[in-house]
């Protein structure tokens, strides 16, 4: 479908492979100037009624379906707890550099709202925290002391959303990242994963009074290779938190191209007793790609705060009824 649209536009303009010409044949600054003028010309033709109709029908601009004050307090509490757990909170910009997700990760650019001036609407805050981590660590010559960041951020994503209550085109997440370097014996990997897991356990158990059922660890093995990172991290986690149930799931890297070595999930019981994978994380090579330093290590994790909040509010309403 997209290819047919592009071909139609090229035929209408008289320029063969117009998208390719705009992407490669002119500089980024010239493309930006062109797009700015295109949008100005389009808005010059618009009437207030057109803007109102767009507001009514465009799923990306609809207000969130949460109580503003309650949700802001809920978000702030999570951020405060992350700071207490050693994650430095950062307030990110609403926009990111163009390619922040698709260049270093596996997200397709079609799922991102690309913008002018070399930016895109932020679709994943952990990618931006990878950029911030790389910049700071490069300035200080990649110290052994790791950086732990946290943020709450409203994401906008352009993919189709399921017709399920609670899902929307924009939503707030809590993102945690840990950036460090290989110091031997997988020390960074073990200690950073333990820090993330302990935060989530404390948050659910002490703040929300929800007892996490278990940690689900998925091994992302490569054929013919021993997954030493997974072996070291999973053993360390069970030694440090012997009372926390850990479920080990064998898998392969081919099944999960987003993370490396392992993926972890925090599992809780839903209102109906079914298991819910409420938080997700894993190791990536993003800071290696960004800095060009192969000893860099990076762990990310995220929690859908808004979905969690909506779920808790539904439970409260049921209990009140």
N, C-alpha and C positions, 0 to 999 in steps of 0.2 A: 504493500500500500504506500509506504513512504517513498519507495523508489519511483512509483508511478507519479506521485505528486511532484517530485523533484524533476522528473522528465518533462512534465507538463509545464512547470515554471520555466525550465530552460528553453523549451520551444517557444513559449510566449515572449520571453525576453530576447530571443535570438542569440543567446550566448550558450554554447555547448558546455555542459558540465558547470553550470553557474555556481553551484555549491562548492565545487573544487576550486574554481577560480577565486571565489571570495575567501576560501580557507587558506589557500597557498599562494595565490597570485598577487595579493596585496598585503601590506604590512598590517599588524594588529591595530596600530594607531589609525590608519586609513579606514579599516573596517569599522572601528568604533565610531569614527566621524560619520561614516555612511549610515550606520544603524541609528545613530542619534537623529540624523536628519529624516530618515524614514519614519521613525516614531513621531517626530514633530509634525511631519506632514499628515500622518494618520490622525493624530489627536486634533489637528487644526480642523479636520472635517467632522469631528465628533460633536454631538450635542449632549447636554446634561442627561437627557433621557437615555442615551446610549451608555453612559457611565452607570446609571442606575440599573439598567438591564444587565450589564456585565456583572454588577455587584450581586444581583439576584441569582445569576446562573453560573458564575464561575466558582467552582468548588475550592479553589485556592485562596479565596478572599473571605470566605464565610467565618464568622466569629466562632471561637471554641465553645463547646457545649459543657462548660464547667462553671461553677460558682467562682467568680474571680478572686474574692478575698480568701475563701477557704483554700482554693488551689494554690494561691501565692504563698500562703502560710505553710501548706503541705510541702511545696517545693523548697521553701527556705529552710525548713526543718531538715530535709534530706541533705541540702548543701552544707548546713552547719555540722551535721554528723560526719560528712565527708571530710570536713576540715579537722574535726577532732580525731579522725582516723589517719591524718597525715597527708591528705590530698589538698593541695593549694587551690582554692576556688579562683576561676578566671571568668570574667564576663566577656564573651566573644562578640564580634561584630555580626550583624544579621546576614552579611554576605562573606563569601570566601573567594580566593583566587580561582579563576576559571580552571577547571581540571582538578580541583582539590580532591575529588573522590575518584574520578575515572582514571587519572594518570597513574596513581600509585596503588589503587585498590581495584576491585573487580566490578564496581558499579558502572553501568552504562550511562553515558552522558545524556541519553534520552530520558533518563529518570530524574534528571536534575533540571531545575529552572535556570537556564543560562541567561545572563544579563549582559549589559554593555559595560564599558570601562574595565574590561578584563576581569569581570567577576561572575559569580553564580550565587543564587540563593543557597544558603547553607543547608545541606541535606544530611550531613553527618558531622557532628561536632568533634568526634574523636579524630577524624582526618585533620581538622584544623588544629587540634591539640598536638598532633604529630608534627605539624609545621612549626608550631610554637616551641615544642620540645627540641626539634632539630636546630632551630635558630639559636636558642639559648645555650644548648650544649656545644654547638660549634664555636660560639663566642668564648667559651671557657675551656676549649680544647678537650672536650669529651671526658669530664671528670668521672671518677668511680662512683661518686655520690649520685644516686638517681634523682630524677624529678618526678613527682607525683602530682598530677593535676586533676581537678574536677570542674565540671560546669553543668548548669542546667540550661538547656537551649531549646528554642522552638524550631523544629525541623519542618521543611516543606519538601515533599517528594512528589514526583510527577507520574509515578506508575499508577496503574489501576488499583483501586482499593476495594477490598471485599465488602460485600453488602452485609456487614455485620455491625450490630450496635456497638458504638465506642470507637470505631475506626474513622479516621478523617485524613484529609490531604495534608494537614499540618498538625503537629503534636509536640509535646514537650518531653524530653528525655533527660535523664541524669547520665552523664558520661564520665568515666574514670579512666585515666591513663597513667602508665608508669614507663619512664624512659631511662635507660641506663646502658651499661656496657658489659660485655662478657669479661668476668673477672676469674673464671675458672670454676669448675665443679657445679656449674649451673646455678650459682648463688643468686644472681639477679632473678632468674626465672622462678626459683623456689620462693624467694622472699616476696617478690611482687605479687605472685598469685595468691600467696597466703594473705597478704594485705587486702587484696580485693575481696577474697572470700570472707574474711573476718568482718569487713565493713558490711557486706550484705547480711551476714548472719546477725550482727548487732542491730542493724537497721530494722530488719523484719521482726526479730525476737523482742527487742527492748522498746523500739519506737512504735511499731505497729501491732505488737503482741501477736505476731504470726510466727509460728515455729517452722523454720525451713525443714522440709522433709529430708532433703539430701542435696549433695553436690553431684552433678552428672558430668563426668570427665570422658570426653571422646578423644581417643587416640587417632591422630591423623598420620598414619604410617605411610612410608614410601616403600615400594617393592625392593626387596634385597637389602634394606637398611634397618638397623636397629634404632628405634625411636628413643634415644637416650634422654632427650628432654622430657618426654612423657614419663619414662620410668623414674627419673630423678624427682620430678615435680609431684607425681602422684604418691610416691613413697613418703616424701617430705610432708605433704599435706596430711596424710593419715597419721604420721608420727606426731605432728604438732597439734592436730585436732582429732584425737582418737575417738571422741564421742560423736563426731559429726559423720553421719553416714555418707559414704562416697560410692557412687555407682560407676563402674568402669565399662565403657562401651568401645569395642574395637571398631576401627574404621580405617579409611585410607585417605591420603591427601587428595586423591582424584575426586572423591565425593564432596570435598569441602575446599574450594579454592581460595576462600577468603582468609582463613587462618592458617598458621603453620604449627606443626607439632601437636597441638591440642586445641580443643574447644571446651569451655566449661559453661555449665548452666546452673542456675539456682532454681531448685524445684520446690514449690509449695503446694498445698492442697487448696483447691478451689472451693467455692461454696457448696458445690454438689459432691465434693470428695474426690473429684478427678484431679490428676496431677497437672500443674501449670508450670511451664518453664518461664519464669518471670524475669530473669536476668541472663545475659549472654555475654561471653567474652572469649578472648584468645590472644595468642601471640601473632604479630605481623612483622613484615620486613620494611614497613613504611619509612622509619627513620634511617634505615640503611640506605634505601633508595634516595631519600632526600639529601642525606649528608655525604653519601659515597663512602662511608666508613663501615666496613663489614662487621666490626665488633659491636656495633650498636644493637640494642635489644629494645623491644617495645611491646607492651601488653595493654590491651584495651578491654573495657567492658561497659555495658550500658543497661539501663533500666528504663522501661517505658513508664515514666511517672504518671502521665496523664491517663493511660489505660489502667494503671493500678489504682489511681484515685477514683476513676469512674466505677471500677469494680467494687472498691470499698464502699462507695456511696450507695451502690445498688444493694449491697449486703446490709448496710445500716437501715435502708428503707424497708427491706424485708423484715429485719428484726423488729423495727418499730411497728410494722403492720401486724 
